């Protein structure tokens, strides 16, 4: 009789463990989904930040050209030259790819 009781107790504990496992698996899946959503939002924020930084840099360059300060004008023209060189390099890569 004792063996039967022990087996029933073990079976009960096993059912509890299986139920706990299923609950943990569901929670893990929800956490993975939340993480993926958060990573996506973070990537969008980084992209927006980069876009705003580019706009800010362009504004600084434009202000440097319009201002009478020779050093600011020189920095702005250097920045424009760097952008032109970057565009030229991209065009060259596109031509190589054809």
Buried (B, 14 or more C-beta within 10 A) or exposed (E): EEEEEEEEEEEEEEEEEEEEEEEEEEEEEEEEEEEEEEEEEEEEEEEEEEEEEEEEEBEBBEEBBEEEEEEBBEBBEEBBEEBEEEEEEEEEEEEEEE
